Amino acid sequence: LITALVLLAALYWSPHLYSIYEHQLEPKSYIGPLFVKTNRSLTINEINRFNQSITTSFEGSRPVPSLAYHPATWSVDGVMDRFTPFVLKNSPAKHWKAIEKWKNKDYMFSHLPLIRAHAPTDPTVRLHYIDSLHHPLGSVDGVNYHRPFLEDEITVDNIYTTDKLVYYMVDAQYIAHELTADLVPWRHLTVEWRPPAETNIWIGTPTLTTPAHYDFMHNFYTQIVGMKRFVMFPPSDYWNLYIFPYIHPSSRQTQIDFDNPNIEEFPGYKKLKALEVILEPGNTLYIPPGWFHMVSVVGKNASISLSVHLDSVESENHEAVYGMIDRIHRFLRRVSLDQDFAWKVKLLLIHVNSLFENPEIAKQGIGKIYESHWSHLHIDNHSEGLHDLFVEKRDQFPPSEQVESSTISDDILIKLDRYNIALKQIFKDMRPEWRDILRSNYIETIAYKLLEELNVEPFLRIFTL
């Protein structure tokens, strides 16, 4: 009788796998065969058990829901469609040889002897992209950036014993075959017939933290050695996280110092809705595209992790928008070759206004971009001189009367409208939260390409006046 009841229960619950998953973040608590969820926040004591340096948990955070692995019902496509983080437990990763073998520093040294790692000067490692094409504010003359880390060559075994901050990332395809053989099987983290877009090994020493940031792809993040703490925020918190401008060298990362948040400067901090989890060896965290995550190495030991990135609809949206940037920029540059700066500003105003339902919504939307991304850069202690250059450019910016008096031919406006319609359709087909992110990135990028990078701040500021 008991066996029959168990079989009946299995038959009942199997088809309901995704219906349970779909509702896992509802406020009420429940216990099911696949998920165990509570409605309480993590306590300070629970966090401190893993890391003595952490004195507070993120206020009001909830645990990331857990998902038990069942080979018969597991589907990467299925869980990615839900677009919600979860921790995968008892998966094949729990049995990877790396979980035991990579604890041994001599074993790691024999296969990965000398590495060129980052040596941060601060536990919070804010990335600084050196890419003048996509992040041109990072290479402006007259601006001094305090790069948060230096590079140093060290032997990998030192990471296990050093009291210094060390941060290292390498594509898994470039490490020794003996090491990658320790990470099988991992097909449960991929989509059949499609290889991962990226597979990265992350190594870090205790207390290292990366600021809250988002990525474009699906990320299945597996802990191998040590532990990591993730604090996650949904894409709907985009405006409350005050992300650096997309053309800034710290693109996609928050401007908020979570160790000492400036509530007066960043009032949206109080509205953040966090999920929180400590990853242990063998646990896999699913991070959907656009979900912000702040990651810390916790405990007394070094951490080693593997991230498997899969292409997403959101990364395809990103590529589609960037394809339009190139096409529209070529058109704008061609028609404005013999025009003055005020004429270019008017043309750009017409273009970006068209990306919203009406001019009033455009004023609000672009004003929000300025307020969230640009208006707080003057307090950034990682750079000197950038705000002064913005102020200088504001004084040189053409007055509104001069911009309005510029005349743009009907022929140019008709051709521009064709581009506007195509671009608006791309934005229309996106998730609303993702639309906010990519539309902001687009507006900042097209403004820099037409007006140059230092004129983006005074251009966006127009919408706040």
Buried (B, 14 or more C-beta within 10 A) or exposed (E): EEEEEEEEEEEEBEEBBBEBBEEBBEEEEEEBBBBEBEEEBBEEEEBBEBBEEBEEBBEEBBBBBBBBBBEEBBEBEEBBBBBBBBBBBBBBBBEBEBBEBBBEBEBBBBBBEEBEBBBBEBBBBBBBBEEEEBBBBBBBEEBEBEBBBEEEEBEBBBBBEBEEBBBBBBEBEEBEEEBBEBBEEBEBBBBEEEEBBBBBBBBBBBBBBBBBBBBBBBBBBBBBBBBBBBBBBBBEBBBBBBBBBBBBBBBBBBBBBBEEEBEEBBEBBEEBBBBBBBBBBBBBBBBBBBBBBBBBBBBEBBBBBBBBBBBBBBBEBBEBBBEBBEEBBEBBEEBBEEBEBBBBBBBBBBBBBBBBEEEEEBBEBBBBBBBBBBBBBEEBEBBEEBBEBBEEBEEEBBEBEBBEEBEBEEEBEEEBEEBBEEBBEBBEEBBEBBBBBBBBBBBBBBBBBBBEBBBBBBBBBBBBE
